[in-house]
Amino acid sequence: MLNPGIPSGGLEGFAVLVTGGGTGIGRACAQQLAADGAAVTICGRTESKLQEAADHISRAAAHGGSVQFIVGDVTEEDDVKRFVAKAMEPTGRLNGLIANAGGGGKMGPYHVQDTDEFTRILHLNVMGTMLCVKHSIPPMVEAGGGSFVGMSSLAGHVTHPYFGAYCVGKAGIEEMMRNCADEMGPQKVRFNAIRPGFIATEVMDAIPEQSRTYQTYIENTPLGDVGQPEDIGHLARFLIGNESRWITGQCINCDGGHALRRGPDFSQSVKARFGADVLAGKLPVE
């Protein structure tokens, strides 16, 4: 029998911002939060995707949960300020933030990395997360505490050859979460990171199931399958809620055990783009 003093969904009264909430992992996180009673705000750069996601999430909302959206870019500080203000509208507070917005770029060995592209990826992942941290701390402190979830990756701590800035950016997010947890612990604001493995999202759909790259993901995953966005959503919801009140400064794998082995093999893709000599540390032939 449920304790009548405990909310049935567990997140009633919580206001949570989810960046990159229009698709994939972000959408799954937002849906789980709204299903357990949170007032969720999702943001992203494409209004049509956000509208579609909000319609879908609203149908799954329960226990008084709700969803709204706002368009913008996490790398623009004024936009991040707007996101936080919007997320506070339903309750006047901010209780949590899932910094899911991020991404990678063109793959290749370091000696052929495009400098501007490398900088763009770092800016998206690291600066985008930092701006969310910067503008969410004061309202979470004012609310008496809160939970910030950074989205890292298996690639943030297990080598992923040819992923360039993506690995560096995700590792940067992890160190940011640890430092923030240390700084803000006395104010009861918690910081943790999630490390997704191979998750079946629209990004990973670009890898054909019959390809060698796809097979290396499966071979290096003890559970022998790919994860679903909902797997990350369940973990994110736990980290936002009071059930995880004693967890901070952690980077948690959600990867089917993939971190026990090694990263995927993208050498064939890189070879096809640059030529075999590039894999041996040579410059591509013009």
N, C-alpha and C positions, 0 to 999 in steps of 0.2 A: 504493500500500500504506500502511495506517495505521501511524503511528509507535507501537510498542507502549508507549511511555512516556506517550502522551496518552490520557486516558479516551475511550472510544468515544462517549459521549453529550455529554461536556464539562461536565456539571454534577453528576457524582457527588460526594457529600460535601457539597453545598451545601444549606443550609436557608434557605428563602425564605418570607416572609409576603406574601400577596396580599389586600388589603382589597377588599371588594365583589366577592369571587370567586365568588359564586353564579350570576351571569348575565353575558351579553354579553362585553364586553372583559375583565373580570376573570377570568372563567372561561376564556377563550381564552388569556390569559397563563399562568394556572396549568397548563393542559393542556400548553402548549409546554414549560414548565419541567419538569414531571414526565416528559414524554416524553424529555427529555434527561438524566434522572437525578437531578433535585433532589428533596429532601424538602420538599414544599409544604404550607403551611397556608393555608387560605382562611377568611375570616371575613365575616360579614354579619349582618343583622338577622332574616332569615327562615330558620329551621331547615330547612324542607322544600326550599327552593331550594338550600341548601348541601348537603343530603344528596343531592339529585338530581345536582348538579354533581360532587360527590365520586365518586359511582358512575360517572359518565361519564368523569371524568378518570382514575380508577384503571384503566379499560380501555385507556387510551392510554399509561399509564405504561410506561417502559422503562428499561433500564440501571440498574436498582435504584431508580428514582424511585418516590415514594409521595405520597399526599395524605391530609390530615386536615382537619377543620373545627371551628370554634368560633363560637358565636353571641354577638353583642354589637354595640355602636354606637361608631363611631370618634370621635364627639363626646364620649364619656364617658371620662375619663382612666383610671379604674380598669379599664375594659374594654380599652383599648389596652395597658395593662400585662399583662393576661391574654393578649391576643393574642400579644405578643412572647414571653412565657414558654412558651406552647403551641408556638410555632414553633421554639423551641429544644429541645424535648423529644427529637426524633429523633436529634440529633447533639451536643447540648450547646452549639451555637453558633448565631449568626445571621449569614448571609452576604449577605442582600439583602432588600429590601422594595419591593413595588410598591403605591403608595398610590393605588389605583384608585377607592375609594369617594368619591362626590361626587354632584353633580346640580344641576338647575335648579329653577325654580318657575314661577309664573304669569307670562306675558309682558305687557308694557305699557310705554309711554313712562315716562320718569323722573318726570314730574309726576303720575302716578297710581300710582306704586309704593306698595305696602303696606309700611310700615316694619318691621313684625315679620317679614314674609316675606323682605324684603331681608336682614335680620339673620340669619335662619335659614339662608339660602343661603350667606352668607359664613361662618357658623360651620361648616357642613357641609364646605365645600370647603377653606377656609383653616385653621381651627382643627383640623379632622379630620386634615389633612395634617401640621400642626405637631406634634400629639400623637404621630403616628407617627414623625416625625423625632426628637422629644425622647427617646422611649423605645427607639428602635432604634440610636441612635449608640453608647451605651456597649457593648452586646454586639458590634456590628460592629467597634469599635475593639479590643475584647478578642480578636476573631477574627483580628486582623491586617489588617483592612480589609474593605470591602464595597461594595455598590452600592444606592443608593436611587433609585427611579424615581417621580417625581411625574406624575400624569395631568392635563395641561393640556387644551387644546382649540384648534381653529382660532379659536374665539371669544375666546381669551385674547390674541390679537394682531391679528386682523382684525375690524373693526367688525361687530357683529351687532345692528342696531337692535331695540329692544324686549326684549332678553334680560336687562336689568337687572343684578342682582347676579351672575349667572352669569359674565359677561365679566370683571367686577372680581375675582371669586374666582379664576378661572383665571389671570388676570394676576398675582395675588398669589402663587399657587403657583410660577409661573415665577421671580419675583424671590426667593422663598424658596429655590428650588433653586440659584440662582446664588450667593446669600450662603452657603448651607451648603457648597457646593463650595469656596468660598474659605476658609471656616473650617476645614473638615475635610480638606482636601487633604493636609496634612502627616501626618495619621493614616491616609492611604490609604483613606478612605471617599469614594466618588464620589457625586455628585448630578446627575441629569439629568431633564429633563421630556420627555414625548411630547405632541405636538399632533395628536390625531386630527381628521380632517375628518368628512364624512358617512359614518358607519359603520352597516351594516345590523344594528341591535340592536332589542330590543323597544321601546326609547324612540322610535327613529326610525320604527318601524312605524306610529306614529300619524299620520304625514304621508302622505296618499294619493298614489300614484304619478302620478295624473292632475292633481294640484293644481299651481297656479302656483308654490307654494313649493318643491315637489319639483323642478320643472323648473329653477328658478333654481339649485339645488344642482348639477344636471347641467351646465347651461350654463356655470357658473363653475368647472368642474373640467376641466382640460385633458385628462385621461385619459377623460373622458366616462362615468363610471360611479360607483357607490358602493363604498366599501370594505367589507371583511369583518372581523369581530373578529380573525380569525387574522392579518390584516395587522399589527395592533397587537401581537398576541402574539409574532410573530416578532421585531419590533423590541425589545420588552421583554426577551425572552430574551437577545438580543444584548447589551443594556445591563447585564444582570445578570452575564453571563459574563465570563471573563477575556479574551475576544477584544476587548472594549471597554476594556481596562485604561487606555488613554491618553485616554479621553473623559470629561470632567467639566464641569459648569457649562453644559451645552448644552440648548437647547429644540429638539427635532427634529420637523419636520413629517412626518406620515404621512397625506396628504390627497389624493393623486392630482393634486397641483399646485394645489389650490383657493386656497392662500394667494397665488398669483400674481394673483388677480383680486379678487373682492369677496364679502362674505358673502351669505347667502340673504335672500329677501324674504318677510317674515312680515306685511306690512302688511294683507293681506286678513283674516287671522285676528284681528289687533288691531282692525281696523275692525268686524268682526262682533261682537266682544265689547264694545267701548266706544263705537262710533259714529265717523263720519268726523271730527267736530270734534276728537277727541282727537289725531289725527295732525297737526293744525295747532296743537297746543300749548294747546288749550282743555280745560276740565274737562268730563267727561261730563255729559249731562243726566240729572238724577234722575228 
